[in-house]
Amino acid sequence: MYGTNVESNSTGGVMPSVGIVENCELVSVSLNMDKGGRLDFEFKQPNGATVKHAEFPANPDFGDVEKQATDVSRRVKHIATKCMSESEFVIDNVTTFAEYGNKVINLFGQKFMGRKFRMLFIYKGKYVSLPKFPNFIEAMEVPADKTNIYISDWNKKKLVKPEPDATTTAPETVMATGGAEMPF
């Protein structure tokens, strides 16, 4: 189990691509109820990189909870209707995020297995993510020249990884010398 009979050098992880990426797969849909809850979608790009997309319960600390819940429902439905018909994806009579998440997982089942998708990925900070608003996923059966995925002006800015500020300044060095008065 433990020991030195392991590879100690990094074999390197594959970085996710940004922009419109074809032949992506949805590999899992799961619910994690730690720290208030999170509905996770894990996508795998053809280069082997994975991108996780998380949906969170509405939180009054972040504004209008009705709008937040509607936005979550819109994004989840946008993904779901690429794996099943809209008439199959019906969720009603739920009062908690946990109930919602469990119904989503049950409706997805294994319907996503073996399916390929065309997807739009952008940077959200230093991480690769899905855009905040649809259209960001469609089935590969849609011909590329008939795609509904487009890169909006807002998302164009998010196709380049943000660079840290190059002009960082080092804090002043305080030297301790005998008898000198210290500033603290």
DOSE-480471 format. One record per residue (C-alpha): residue in three letters; x, y, z. Coordinates in Angstrom, 1 decimal. Each point is the difference from the previous one (the first is absolute). Layout:
N
@r ALA; east X; north Y; up Z;
...
***
This chain:
184
@r MET; east 0.0; north 0.0; up 0.0;
@r TYR; east 2.6; north 2.6; up 1.1;
@r GLY; east 3.6; north -0.1; up -1.2;
@r THR; east 2.4; north 1.1; up -2.6;
@r ASN; east -1.1; north -2.3; up -2.8;
@r VAL; east -2.0; north 2.8; up -1.7;
@r GLU; east 0.6; north 2.5; up -2.8;
@r SER; east 1.3; north 3.2; up 1.6;
@r ASN; east 0.0; north 2.2; up -3.0;
@r SER; east -3.2; north 1.7; up -1.2;
@r THR; east -1.5; north -1.7; up -3.0;
@r GLY; east -1.8; north 3.3; up -0.7;
@r GLY; east -3.7; north 0.6; up -0.1;
@r VAL; east -1.8; north 0.9; up -3.1;
@r MET; east -1.3; north 3.6; up 0.0;
@r PRO; east -3.6; north 0.5; up -1.2;
@r SER; east -0.5; north 1.9; up -3.2;
@r VAL; east -2.1; north 3.2; up -0.3;
@r GLY; east -2.2; north 1.0; up -2.9;
@r ILE; east -2.4; north -2.3; up -1.8;
@r VAL; east 1.1; north -3.6; up 0.6;
@r GLU; east -1.5; north -3.0; up -1.9;
@r ASN; east -0.4; north -3.6; up 1.2;
@r CYS; east -0.2; north 0.8; up 3.7;
@r GLU; east -1.7; north -2.5; up 2.4;
@r LEU; east -2.0; north 0.4; up 3.2;
@r VAL; east 1.5; north -2.6; up 2.3;
@r SER; east -1.9; north 0.6; up 3.2;
@r VAL; east -2.8; north 1.9; up 1.7;
@r SER; east 0.2; north 0.0; up 3.8;
@r LEU; east -1.3; north 1.7; up 3.1;
@r ASN; east 2.2; north 1.1; up 2.8;
@r MET; east -1.9; north 1.4; up 3.0;
@r ASP; east 3.1; north 1.1; up 1.9;
@r LYS; east 0.1; north 3.7; up 0.8;
@r GLY; east -3.5; north 0.8; up -1.1;
@r GLY; east -0.1; north -2.1; up -3.2;
@r ARG; east 1.3; north -0.3; up -3.5;
@r LEU; east -1.2; north -1.7; up -3.1;
@r ASP; east 3.0; north -1.1; up -2.1;
@r PHE; east 0.3; north -0.7; up -3.7;
@r GLU; east 3.4; north -1.4; up -1.1;
@r PHE; east 0.9; north 0.3; up -3.7;
@r LYS; east 2.9; north -1.6; up -1.8;
@r GLN; east 1.6; north 1.6; up -3.0;
@r PRO; east 1.4; north -2.1; up -2.8;
@r ASN; east 3.6; north 0.8; up 1.1;
@r GLY; east -0.8; north -1.7; up 3.4;
@r ALA; east -0.4; north 3.1; up 2.0;
@r THR; east -3.0; north 0.3; up 2.4;
@r VAL; east -2.0; north 3.0; up 0.8;
@r LYS; east -2.4; north 0.1; up 3.0;
@r HIS; east -3.1; north 2.2; up -0.1;
@r ALA; east -1.7; north 0.6; up 3.3;
@r GLU; east -3.5; north 1.4; up 0.8;
@r PHE; east -0.7; north 1.3; up 3.4;
@r PRO; east -3.2; north 0.6; up 2.0;
@r ALA; east -1.5; north 3.5; up -0.1;
@r ASN; east 1.5; north 2.1; up 2.8;
@r PRO; east -1.6; north 3.3; up 1.3;
@r ASP; east 3.5; north 1.4; up 0.7;
@r PHE; east 0.5; north 0.2; up -3.8;
@r GLY; east -3.3; north 1.8; up -0.9;
@r ASP; east -3.3; north -1.1; up -1.5;
@r VAL; east -0.4; north -3.7; up 0.9;
@r GLU; east -2.8; north -0.5; up -2.6;
@r LYS; east 2.3; north 1.3; up -2.8;
@r GLN; east 2.8; north -2.2; up 1.3;
@r ALA; east -2.2; north -3.1; up 0.1;
@r THR; east -1.3; north 0.8; up -3.5;
@r ASP; east 3.5; north 0.4; up -1.4;
@r VAL; east 1.1; north -3.4; up 1.6;
@r SER; east -3.1; north -1.7; up -1.5;
@r ARG; east 0.7; north 1.6; up -3.4;
@r ARG; east 3.6; north -1.3; up -0.1;
@r VAL; east -0.9; north -3.4; up 1.2;
@r LYS; east -2.8; north -0.4; up -2.4;
@r HIS; east 2.3; north 1.2; up -2.8;
@r ILE; east 2.4; north -2.9; up 0.7;
@r ALA; east -2.8; north -2.5; up 0.7;
@r THR; east -1.9; north 0.6; up -3.2;
@r LYS; east 3.2; north -1.1; up -1.9;
@r CYS; east -0.4; north -3.4; up 1.6;
@r MET; east -3.8; north -0.4; up 0.0;
@r SER; east -3.1; north 1.7; up -1.4;
@r GLU; east -1.4; north 3.0; up 1.7;
@r SER; east -3.2; north -2.0; up 0.8;
@r GLU; east 2.2; north -2.6; up 1.9;
@r PHE; east 1.7; north 2.7; up 2.1;
@r VAL; east -2.8; north 1.1; up 2.3;
@r ILE; east 0.7; north 1.1; up 3.6;
@r ASP; east -2.8; north 1.2; up 2.2;
@r ASN; east -1.1; north -0.3; up 3.6;
@r VAL; east 3.5; north 0.6; up 1.4;
@r THR; east 0.6; north 2.3; up 2.9;
@r THR; east 3.7; north -0.4; up 0.7;
@r PHE; east 3.2; north 0.0; up -2.0;
@r ALA; east 0.7; north -3.6; up 1.1;
@r GLU; east -3.4; north -1.1; up -1.4;
@r TYR; east 0.7; north 1.8; up -3.2;
@r GLY; east 3.5; north -1.4; up -0.4;
@r ASN; east -1.2; north -3.6; up 0.7;
@r LYS; east -2.7; north 0.3; up -2.6;
@r VAL; east 2.5; north 1.4; up -2.5;
@r ILE; east 2.3; north -3.0; up 0.6;
@r ASN; east -2.9; north -2.5; up -0.3;
@r LEU; east -1.2; north 1.6; up -3.2;
@r PHE; east 3.5; north -0.1; up -1.5;
@r GLY; east 0.6; north -3.6; up 1.0;
@r GLN; east 2.4; north -1.3; up -2.6;
@r LYS; east -1.5; north 1.9; up -2.9;
@r PHE; east 3.2; north 2.0; up -0.6;
@r MET; east 2.2; north -3.1; up -0.3;
@r GLY; east 1.5; north -0.4; up -3.5;
@r ARG; east -1.3; north 3.4; up -1.2;
@r LYS; east 2.3; north 2.7; up -1.5;
@r PHE; east -0.5; north 3.7; up 0.3;
@r ARG; east 1.3; north 3.3; up -1.5;
@r MET; east 0.7; north 2.4; up 2.8;
@r LEU; east 1.2; north 3.5; up 0.7;
@r PHE; east 2.6; north 0.3; up 2.8;
@r ILE; east 1.3; north 3.3; up 1.4;
@r TYR; east 2.3; north 1.2; up 2.8;
@r LYS; east -1.7; north 0.9; up 3.2;
@r GLY; east 3.0; north 1.5; up 1.8;
@r LYS; east 2.9; north -2.4; up -0.5;
@r TYR; east -2.3; north -3.1; up -0.4;
@r VAL; east -1.8; north -1.3; up -3.1;
@r SER; east -3.7; north 0.1; up 0.4;
@r LEU; east -3.3; north 0.1; up -1.9;
@r PRO; east -1.6; north 3.4; up -0.7;
@r LYS; east -2.6; north 1.3; up 2.4;
@r PHE; east -2.8; north 0.0; up -2.7;
@r PRO; east -1.0; north -2.5; up -2.7;
@r ASN; east 0.7; north -0.9; up -2.8;
@r PHE; east 3.2; north -1.8; up 1.0;
@r ILE; east -0.8; north -3.7; up -0.8;
@r GLU; east -1.6; north -1.9; up -2.9;
@r ALA; east 0.0; north -3.5; up -1.3;
@r MET; east 2.7; north -0.9; up -2.7;
@r GLU; east -2.9; north -1.1; up -2.2;
@r VAL; east -0.6; north 3.7; up -0.7;
@r PRO; east 2.2; north 0.8; up -3.1;
@r ALA; east 2.7; north 2.6; up 0.8;
@r ASP; east -1.3; north 2.4; up -2.6;
@r LYS; east -3.4; north -0.1; up 1.8;
@r THR; east 1.3; north 0.5; up 3.5;
@r ASN; east -1.9; north 2.1; up 2.6;
@r ILE; east 3.2; north 0.6; up 2.0;
@r TYR; east 1.6; north 3.3; up -0.6;
@r ILE; east 2.6; north 2.0; up 1.9;
@r SER; east -1.5; north 3.3; up 1.2;
@r ASP; east 2.0; north 3.2; up 0.3;
@r TRP; east -0.1; north -0.6; up 3.8;
@r ASN; east 1.4; north -3.5; up -0.3;
@r LYS; east 2.6; north 1.0; up -2.6;
@r LYS; east 1.9; north 1.8; up 2.8;
@r LYS; east -0.1; north -3.2; up 2.0;
@r LEU; east 1.8; north -2.2; up -2.6;
@r VAL; east 3.4; north 1.3; up 1.2;
@r LYS; east 1.4; north -1.1; up 3.4;
@r PRO; east 0.4; north 3.0; up 2.3;
@r GLU; east 3.6; north 0.8; up 0.8;
@r PRO; east 1.0; north 1.1; up 3.5;
@r ASP; east 1.1; north 3.6; up 0.3;
@r ALA; east 3.7; north 0.2; up -1.0;
@r THR; east 0.7; north 3.0; up 2.2;
@r THR; east -0.2; north -1.5; up 3.4;
@r THR; east 2.1; north 1.6; up 2.6;
@r ALA; east 1.8; north -1.8; up 2.8;
@r PRO; east -0.8; north 1.1; up 3.5;
@r GLU; east 2.6; north 2.1; up 1.8;
@r THR; east 2.6; north -2.0; up 1.9;
@r VAL; east 0.2; north 0.9; up 3.7;
@r MET; east 3.4; north -0.6; up 1.5;
@r ALA; east 0.3; north -0.5; up 3.7;
@r THR; east 2.9; north 1.8; up 1.5;
@r GLY; east 0.9; north 0.4; up 3.6;
@r GLY; east -1.4; north 3.1; up 1.6;
@r ALA; east -2.1; north 1.1; up -3.0;
@r GLU; east -3.6; north 0.7; up 0.6;
@r MET; east -2.2; north -2.4; up -1.9;
@r PRO; east -3.2; north 1.1; up -1.6;
@r PHE; east -2.1; north -2.7; up 1.7;
***
